[in-house]
């Protein structure tokens, strides 16, 4: 059969109950039937992303973007196959001491740096075979 795509998927945990920061925090579930639909939604997400000039870059992403795809391959005699795929575009980390950001941009910078720090903590915990706990709930990014 032909693949059926749906994108993005809403997470089970509610990230809005945790530390706020960053931008819109929009979660949408959008059905798609083909790769053209996927490309259209990804382009829409890219247009909605907040981009600003920073000390290091002329165009710096000021938010993380996550696209989650649930792909269902429907076959004959109820032999369906389901796969999940995530595409993640992380905002870049900037040094708080050397950055010339002020006010709202400085808050964004700190939020981005904190979420990247929490992501690194989760990755280290997953790689450490002796750790019983992975701190996924410490940021919206790691919950998603």
Secondary structure, DSSP 4 states (H G I P E B T S, - for coil): --EEEEEPPPPSS-GGGS---SS------EEESSHHHHHHHHHHHHHHS-EE--SS-SSEE-S-EEEEEEEEE--GGG--EEEEEEEEEPPPP--TTT----HHHHHHHHHHHHHHHHHHHHHHHHH-TT-----GGGSHHHH-
